[in-house]
Amino acid sequence: MLFAGHDFAAPRRTKDRDWAAVEAVLGAGLRYEGFETCGCGREPKYRPRTSAQVRARRRIAARKGLTAAEALALRDPADA
């Protein structure tokens, strides 16, 4: 069992592609957290929701030399 974060909302059981995105995010060491470390506020963090979004970010990571975690945290892959 792996803790996904306080802001994790599980996809439906039948949504295999969405679960693949969750697996990629957690496998890269990211969590679904929006809380700041001090606990005084919230900063929403982007996480891909579909496998297509994961693939796009992985392609950008390969081109730009980013780590998987850096690429998956990008809201817009064009920002890399």
C-alpha positions as CSV (number, residue, x, y, z in Angstrom):
1,M,0.0,0.0,0.0
2,L,1.3,3.4,-0.9
3,F,0.2,6.8,0.4
4,A,-0.8,8.9,-2.6
5,G,-1.3,12.2,-0.7
6,H,-4.1,14.1,1.0
7,D,-5.5,15.4,-2.2
8,F,-5.7,12.1,-4.1
9,A,-9.0,11.3,-5.7
10,A,-9.1,7.8,-7.1
11,P,-10.4,7.3,-10.6
12,R,-13.2,4.7,-11.2
13,R,-12.1,1.1,-11.1
14,T,-12.8,0.6,-14.8
15,K,-10.7,3.5,-16.0
16,D,-7.4,1.7,-16.7
17,R,-5.9,4.6,-18.5
18,D,-6.5,6.9,-15.6
19,W,-5.0,4.4,-13.2
20,A,-1.9,4.2,-15.5
21,A,-1.5,7.9,-15.0
22,V,-1.7,7.5,-11.2
23,E,0.9,4.7,-11.4
24,A,3.3,6.9,-13.4
25,V,2.9,9.9,-11.0
26,L,3.5,7.7,-7.9
27,G,6.3,5.8,-9.6
28,A,8.1,9.1,-10.3
29,G,8.0,9.9,-6.6
30,L,5.3,12.6,-6.8
31,R,2.3,12.8,-4.5
32,Y,-1.1,14.4,-4.7
33,E,-0.4,17.1,-2.2
34,G,-1.5,20.7,-2.3
35,F,-0.5,21.7,1.2
36,E,2.6,23.8,1.7
37,T,5.2,22.2,4.0
38,C,4.4,24.7,6.8
39,G,0.7,23.9,6.7
40,C,-0.2,27.6,6.4
41,G,-1.7,27.5,2.9
42,R,-2.5,25.6,-0.2
43,E,-0.8,25.7,-3.5
44,P,-2.5,23.4,-6.0
45,K,0.0,21.1,-7.8
46,Y,-0.7,19.8,-11.3
47,R,-0.7,16.0,-11.8
48,P,-1.6,14.4,-15.2
49,R,-4.9,12.6,-15.2
50,T,-4.7,10.5,-18.3
51,S,-2.1,8.3,-19.9
52,A,-2.1,10.6,-22.9
53,Q,-0.9,13.5,-20.7
54,V,1.7,11.2,-19.2
55,R,3.0,10.2,-22.6
56,A,3.2,13.9,-23.7
57,R,5.2,14.8,-20.7
58,R,7.6,11.8,-21.1
59,R,8.3,12.9,-24.7
60,I,9.2,16.4,-23.4
61,A,11.4,14.9,-20.7
62,A,13.3,12.9,-23.3
63,R,13.8,15.9,-25.5
64,K,14.7,18.4,-22.9
65,G,16.6,16.1,-20.5
66,L,14.2,16.5,-17.6
67,T,13.6,13.9,-14.9
68,A,10.3,12.0,-14.9
69,A,9.2,13.9,-11.8
70,E,10.0,17.3,-13.3
71,A,8.2,16.5,-16.5
72,L,5.1,15.0,-14.8
73,A,4.7,18.1,-12.6
74,L,4.5,20.5,-15.6
75,R,1.1,22.0,-16.1
76,D,1.8,22.7,-19.7
77,P,4.4,20.6,-21.5
78,A,5.3,23.6,-23.7
79,D,6.6,25.4,-20.6
80,A,9.6,23.1,-20.4
